[in-house]
Amino acid sequence: MSGKLDLSPFRDALEELEKTYTRAMTPDIRADHEVYNVYRTAVVKGYEYTYSLSVKYIERFIEMQGTERITDDDINFRDLLRIALEYGIICDIDAWLDYRNNRNATSHGYQASIADRIFKAAPALIQDAHFTLSAIDHSLQGMP
């Protein structure tokens, strides 16, 4: 645990998404359409969960700084991302807006085309979530 914020749920979700995606990309999984579809679905669910946890931890980190109170009523998502960028815990606001759009698309029902889009976007989310996790962890190490 770093500072007063336990990052292990975020870390665990991210690692699980990464492992599932990596396994889905292996030739044996890609060769079996039925098994691949199961893995693709697992990656989509992992994407949703990892994205949601990423945002929750971004919010919690910013709240811990004591300069912003983050609630749905107080701040919009773009402002949250702007503040996160200022703290150096994300690198690209537009990427996070895309992750949010992808996450929202999954809540309106399952479509293979959406699942394919999210599967293809998973590596970028994995990379950016690793950055966010590492940046938050590093920042918390310096906090009393």
N, C-alpha and C positions, 0 to 999 in steps of 0.2 A: 504494500500500500504506500502511495506517495502522498505526502502532506495529509490532508483530511479527506482525500478523495480516492476511493478504491477503484482503480482502473481495471481490475481483473475481469469484470464482465465484458467491458469493451474489448480488452485484449483477447479474451477467449472467443468472442463472437467473430472477431476479425481473423484470428487464426483458423477457426473452423471454416469460414468462407473461403479463405485462401487454400486450405487443404482440399475442400470440395471442388473448387474451380480447377485446381491443378490436376486432381484425379479425373475430372470430367474431360480434360484435354488430352488424356493419354490415348494412344491408338486403339487399345482394346475397348475402351468405353466408346470412343467415337465410331468404332466399327459396328457396334450393336445399337441400332436406332432406339429400341425400347429402353435399354439401360441408359443411353445418353439422355433421353427425355426425362428420366427420373433424376439424373444428376442436374440437368438444366433446371428443373423445378426446384431442386435443393439449393442451387446457386441463387435463383431468384429469391427464395425465402431468406437465405443467408444475407443477400444484398439488402433486403427490406430491413432485417433485424440489425445488421451492422450499420446501415445508414441511420436508423432511428437512434441507436445507442450513440453514434458519433455526435449527432445533434444534441442529445441530452448531455453528453459530457462537455461539449462546447459551451452549452448554457451554464452548466454547473461551474466550469472553470471561470467563466466571465463573472458569475455571481460571487465566486470566492475572491475575486480581485477587489470587491467592495465598491467598485465604481459604477456598476450597472445592476439593476434589478431586472431580471429577465422573466417576463410572463407574456402570455399571448396578448394580453390587453396593453402592455406597456411598449412593446417593440415588435416590429415586423421582421420577417425572416431575412430580408435583404439587409436590414440594419444589424441583425445578429451576425450575419456573415461579414459585414464591414468591420464590426468590432473585433471579430475573430481574426480577421486579416491584420488589423492594427496590433493585436497581441501576438501575431506571428504563429498562430496555431492552425491556420489554413493558408493556402497559396493562391487560390483562384476562386473568386466568388462565382463566376459563371459555371465552373465545374460543379460546385455544390448546388447551384440552382438546377442544373441538369440532373444531378442525383435525386433531388427532391421531385422533379417532374417524373422521373422514372419510377420512384417509389409511389407517387400518387397514381400513376397509370396502373400499377398492379392492384390497387384497391378497388378498381372498377370492374374487375372480372378477369378471368384468365383468357389470354389469347396467345397463340404460338408466336405471332409476330412481336408482341410486347416482350414475351419471355426471351426471344432471340435478341432483341435490342438490349435488354437488361443483362443478359449473359455476356454480350460483347462489351458492355460498359463495366462489368465487374472488375477487370484488372485496374482500371483507372480509379474506381472507388477504393479498391484494396490499397493501391499506392498512396492515395490522398489520406485515407483513414490511418495508415501507418504513420504518415507524416504528422497528422493531428495527434495521434496517441503519443508519439515520441515527443512532440513539442510540448504537450500538456505535461507529460511525465517530467521532462527536463525542467520546465518552469516550476513545477511543484517541488522539485528537489531543492530549489533555492528559497522556498517559502518556510517561514518559522513554524 
